[in-house]
Amino acid sequence: MAERAAPSWSLKSFLDSLTLELDKVQETLAVKAVNRRLTYTVKDLSLELQLFPEFDGEELRFTTARPGETGAARINFELGSITDRQIRETTREPITRDDVAIELVEGIDPRTRASLEKIGVSSVKDLEQMEKHNIDIEKVSDSPIDYRKLAQMIQRTRRRRLAPHVRSASLTTHEGETVVAIEGENLVTAKPGPGFPRAFLNGEEVPVRTASDTTLRIGVDESRLAPGANALQVALDPYAVLRMNLRP
Amino acid sequence: MLVRRDDLALMPLSEFIVAMAGFRDDTHAPPDGIVPTAVELDLPVELDVERKPDGTVHLGGGPPTQKIETSVMPVFHRLAVRIIATEAW
């Protein structure tokens, strides 16, 4: 008899593991099929387990019955093979590169995350979809969600994933004006927010002439440049600020 | 052998199921005559459901390691599998 560890497990992690084991079965059988004309595949599987459920108020978890324990619940799982078409029709699309999984949103508290997951929101796109349908998330979830704060956390996480990268900065002339030209990537996002980007040279606001994903041109008055280091700060949006020292 | 005697842990469930599906494993030649096209197995099993530190679950399984009732019998779960024949080429 094998020794069993006691920690409880969630239904989701159990089913993930069971599905993974079945995938391995099908892969092994598919390899066998390379050299055999007739082979066998697992069509359906059912597993009846003797378990003890636990509920901590938030999540239902289980432990498997151990030798000598009586009164366990019997839970039956049935897994059948489905076609590619059924998978496409019934499975949600994986989270894309431009999306953010709710579990990866920085600063989100576990209760808010659990509340969102309970109502089927697992990514920022899901959240936007709810908003598009005018669904009041605060009302449908079972715990109060500060939507504004959540939106800020999402934007901050998104920005961190698309962090600005400066390749070069130089003092140059553009259309007769002296400008600080900054080249790079992810400098200004599609929706930086009203009033952004903003630039400050030695603490004084200076005009941003051109702003794009790859280029920033900031107008400067050469006569106001100090002989030593000049502090340039550019607030690209509420979540990204560039700081650099310029020497004329 | 479906039980690792070195650490007494049950084999990964996938290996156990593959072993069940390998009942006619010598079919190198094209099939002719009567061959089994479907097999349904319904059997008691011992299961290891072990939660790893990262929250994922490891599933081990195998046939009962004990048949004779002693002071404490293992817990028997039940596994039913339908295995069907497919022509690969």
Interface residues (C-beta under 8 A of the other chain):
Chain A: M1 A2 E3 R4 A5 P7 S8 W9 S10 S13 F14 D16 S17 L18 E21 L22 K24 V25 T28 L29 K32 A33 V34 N35 R36 R37 L38 T39 Y40 T41 V42 K43 D44 L45 S46 L47 E48 L49 Q50 T64 A65 R66 P67 G68 E69 A72
Chain B: V3 L8 A9 L10 P12 L13 S14 I17 V18 A21 G22 F23 R24 D25 T27 H28 A29 P30 P31 V35 A38 V39 E46 L47 D48 V49 E50 R51 G55 T56 V57 H58 L59 G60 T65 Q66 V72 M73 P74 V75 F76 H77 R78 L79 A80 V81 R82 I83 I84 A85 T86 E87 A88 W89
